[in-house]
Amino acid sequence: MVCTGCAHSLEAISGGYIRDIHNIHPQRLADMATSSSCVFCRILNREPDTNGRLTAILFEDELVVAFRDIRPATNHHYLVIPKNHVTNPKSLTVDDRDLVLHLHRVGNQLLDERGAALEPNTRLLGYQWPPFNSVPQLHLHATGYVTSMGIMAKAVYMRNAPWFATHDWLLDRLS
């Protein structure tokens, strides 16, 4: 499966399924551009990194792909990214609410299945906020055992800091 941000035809990939069933904003689907330098697009296209390694995909469906963060803040730190190229959470609109909810469901499911089935306050699910996002593509950070984070990770993933938005905060913004 290729990233729709890098694809020439979403219709050829999904047969229109994403737009029709999941109510993704039509402009988002129209904003397809080739981005061979986007690290997440390279992962979606199953291309190796600069060291020749492929990223292990932990979950995939018609909308998203999930994998381990390359610089994990905890033992359970996963990224969930949409297959359509969305620049960042700030660019989302109310029409993208279903996508945001799906990213969150997948992140929680991954934490459950990977052994981080803990109380909700030991999890952190959220997004880096521009201009502090490390990759210019929407990605949900799903982390478990946040109490085990080091001091730098606690600063980077601080709940609702100007540089990190929790899932709940983003949903409120989209309402």
C-alpha positions as CSV (number, residue, x, y, z in Angstrom):
1,M,0.0,0.0,0.0
2,V,1.4,3.4,-0.8
3,C,0.9,6.7,1.0
4,T,-1.8,8.7,-0.7
5,G,0.4,11.7,-0.2
6,C,2.8,10.1,-2.6
7,A,0.2,8.4,-4.8
8,H,-1.0,9.6,-8.2
9,S,-4.5,8.1,-7.8
10,L,-6.3,7.5,-4.6
11,E,-9.1,5.9,-6.5
12,A,-6.8,3.3,-7.9
13,I,-5.7,2.5,-4.3
14,S,-8.9,2.6,-2.4
15,G,-11.7,2.5,-5.0
16,G,-13.1,5.6,-3.2
17,Y,-13.6,3.7,0.0
18,I,-11.8,6.2,2.2
19,R,-13.7,9.2,1.0
20,D,-17.1,7.5,0.9
21,I,-17.1,5.5,4.1
22,H,-14.9,7.4,6.5
23,N,-16.0,10.9,5.7
24,I,-12.4,12.3,5.2
25,H,-12.4,15.9,4.1
26,P,-12.3,16.0,0.2
27,Q,-9.7,18.7,0.1
28,R,-7.4,16.5,2.1
29,L,-7.7,13.8,-0.6
30,A,-7.1,16.4,-3.3
31,D,-3.9,17.6,-1.7
32,M,-1.8,14.7,-2.9
33,A,1.8,15.6,-3.7
34,T,4.8,13.5,-4.3
35,S,7.0,13.4,-1.3
36,S,9.9,10.9,-1.6
37,S,11.7,12.7,1.3
38,C,8.8,12.2,3.8
39,V,10.0,9.5,6.2
40,F,6.5,8.3,6.9
41,C,5.6,8.0,3.2
42,R,8.8,5.9,2.8
43,I,7.6,3.6,5.6
44,L,4.1,3.4,4.0
45,N,5.7,2.5,0.7
46,R,7.8,-0.2,2.5
47,E,11.0,1.5,1.5
48,P,14.2,1.0,3.6
49,D,15.6,3.8,5.8
50,T,19.0,5.3,5.1
51,N,20.6,2.3,6.8
52,G,18.8,-0.1,4.6
53,R,16.3,-1.3,7.3
54,L,12.6,-1.7,6.8
55,T,10.2,-0.5,9.6
56,A,8.2,-3.3,11.1
57,I,4.5,-2.6,10.7
58,L,2.6,-3.5,13.9
59,F,-0.9,-2.7,12.6
60,E,-2.5,-1.7,9.3
61,D,-6.0,-1.2,7.9
62,E,-7.4,0.8,5.1
63,L,-6.9,4.1,6.9
64,V,-3.8,3.9,9.1
65,V,-0.5,2.2,9.8
66,A,1.2,1.8,13.2
67,F,4.8,1.1,14.1
68,R,7.3,1.7,16.9
69,D,8.8,5.1,17.4
70,I,12.4,5.2,16.3
71,R,13.2,7.2,19.5
72,P,10.9,5.7,22.1
73,A,10.1,7.7,25.2
74,T,9.0,4.5,27.0
75,N,9.1,0.7,26.3
76,H,5.6,1.2,24.7
77,H,5.9,4.1,22.3
78,Y,4.1,3.7,19.0
79,L,3.2,6.0,16.1
80,V,-0.1,5.7,14.2
81,I,-0.2,7.6,10.9
82,P,-2.9,8.0,8.3
83,K,-2.3,6.6,4.9
84,N,-3.5,9.9,3.3
85,H,-0.8,12.5,3.8
86,V,-2.0,15.1,6.3
87,T,0.6,17.7,7.1
88,N,0.0,18.2,10.9
89,P,-2.8,18.3,13.5
90,K,-3.2,22.0,13.0
91,S,-4.4,21.5,9.5
92,L,-7.3,19.2,10.6
93,T,-10.9,20.3,10.4
94,V,-14.2,19.1,11.9
95,D,-14.4,16.9,8.8
96,D,-11.4,14.9,10.0
97,R,-12.9,14.0,13.3
98,D,-13.6,10.4,12.3
99,L,-9.9,10.0,11.3
100,V,-8.7,11.4,14.6
101,L,-11.1,9.0,16.5
102,H,-9.8,6.1,14.5
103,L,-6.1,7.0,15.1
104,H,-6.9,7.1,18.9
105,R,-8.8,3.7,18.8
106,V,-5.8,2.1,17.0
107,G,-3.3,3.6,19.4
108,N,-5.2,2.3,22.5
109,Q,-5.7,-1.1,20.8
110,L,-2.0,-1.3,20.1
111,L,-1.1,-0.4,23.7
112,D,-3.6,-3.1,25.0
113,E,-2.3,-5.8,22.7
114,R,1.4,-5.0,23.3
115,G,1.1,-5.3,27.1
116,A,0.5,-1.7,28.2
117,A,-3.1,-2.4,29.3
118,L,-3.0,0.0,32.2
119,E,-5.0,2.7,33.9
120,P,-5.8,5.6,31.5
121,N,-3.6,8.0,33.4
122,T,-0.5,5.9,32.7
123,R,-1.0,6.4,28.9
124,L,-0.5,9.4,26.8
125,L,-2.0,9.7,23.3
126,G,-1.4,12.9,21.4
127,Y,0.2,14.9,18.7
128,Q,3.2,17.2,18.3
129,W,2.0,20.7,17.5
130,P,3.5,22.9,14.8
131,P,6.2,24.2,14.6
132,F,7.4,21.6,17.0
133,N,6.4,18.5,15.0
134,S,9.4,16.4,14.1
135,V,8.0,15.0,10.9
136,P,5.7,17.1,8.6
137,Q,2.9,14.4,8.6
138,L,0.2,13.8,11.1
139,H,1.1,11.1,13.6
140,L,-0.4,10.1,16.9
141,H,2.0,9.2,19.7
142,A,0.7,6.3,21.7
143,T,2.7,5.8,24.8
144,G,2.3,3.5,27.9
145,Y,4.0,3.7,31.2
146,V,4.4,7.5,31.0
147,T,5.6,7.5,34.6
148,S,8.8,5.7,33.4
149,M,9.7,8.6,31.0
150,G,13.0,10.4,31.5
151,I,13.0,14.1,32.2
152,M,13.6,15.1,28.6
153,A,10.8,12.8,27.4
154,K,8.5,14.2,30.1
155,A,9.2,17.7,28.7
156,V,8.7,16.7,25.1
157,Y,5.4,14.9,25.7
158,M,4.0,17.2,28.4
159,R,0.2,17.1,28.3
160,N,-1.3,20.1,26.5
161,A,2.0,22.1,26.3
162,P,2.2,24.5,23.4
163,W,4.2,21.8,21.6
164,F,2.1,18.7,22.4
165,A,-1.7,18.3,22.1
166,T,-3.5,15.4,23.7
167,H,-6.1,13.5,21.8
168,D,-8.9,15.0,24.0
169,W,-7.7,18.6,23.4
170,L,-7.6,18.0,19.7
171,L,-11.1,16.6,19.6
172,D,-12.3,19.7,21.6
173,R,-10.6,21.9,19.0
174,L,-12.3,20.1,16.1
175,S,-15.8,20.4,17.7
